[in-house]
Amino acid sequence: MKNAINKAATKNFHVPLPEQFYRRVKETAQRQKKPATKLVKEALEYWLDEHDKLALHEDIARYASATAGTGDDLDETLEAAGLEQLACGEHNR
């Protein structure tokens, strides 16, 4: 029953690859002793994770840039406490 559910939830892509790229994937899969489809799936999952991290970073940078100097910027009390900590650290050197 579990396999039937997993199969139903699985979708396939048909991705035409240039011969040289296809050969590299097959050779790498053979070296790693795993199916080429698993290798490609792992590579794609990694790329999607990295893409998501980059998109989040860009969103945060865009927000920080848009709110710089506004009331949504760094809290003045927190900023003062941070500067105080930095000053204390300088005196302890």
N, C-alpha and C positions, 0 to 999 in steps of 0.2 A: 504494500500500500504506500509506504514512504517513497519508494522509487517512482511510483506513478505520480505522486504529488510533485516531486522534484522535476520530473520530465515535463509535466504540465506547466510548471513555472519557468522553464528554460526556453530561451529564444536563441535562434542562431542568426549569425551574420554571414553572408557570402562576401568575402573580400578578395577580389582579384589582386594578385601580387606579381610584381615583376619577377622573372625567373631567378635572377641573382638573389633577390631578397628572400624568396621562397626557399632557395637552396641554403641560405644562411640560417634561416629558422630551423629547417630540418636538421642540419648539421649540429646546431647548438642543442637542439632537443635530444639528438642521439648522444652527444657528449654528456648531457645531464641525465641521460637515461629516463626521460619522461616523454609523454606524448607531446607532439608539437602544439596541439590545441591547448594543452594545459600551460605550456610555456607562453603562448600568445596571450592566453587569459590572464596569467600572472603579470605579464608585461603591461597589458592594458589596465589592469587594476592599479598597478603602481603608478602609471601615467595619470590616471584619473585622480588618484589620491594627491599626487603632486600638483595637479591642475587645481584641485579644490583648495589646497593650502595656499597656492599663489593667488587665487581669486579672493580668499579671505584676507590675505595680506594687503592686496590692492584695495579692498573695501575698507579696511581699517585705516590705511594710509589716506584714502580719499576723505573719510570721515574726519580724521585728525587735521587734515589740511583745511577742510571746510569749517571746522569749529575752532581753529587756532585763534586765540585772542578773544573768544566769546565766553559767555557764562558757562558753556559746556566744556571749556578748556580745563586744564588742571585746577583743582580746588586750591584757593589761595592759602588756606590753613595747612593743607597737605604739603603744598610747595614750601611754605615757611618751615615746617617740621623737617622736610628733606634737606633744606639748606642748612638748618641748625645741625643736623646729623653730620652733614659733610664738613661743617666748620669744626665740630667736635673731633672728627677723624683727623683733621689737619693738625689739631693741637696735640694729639696723641702720638704723632710720628716722631 
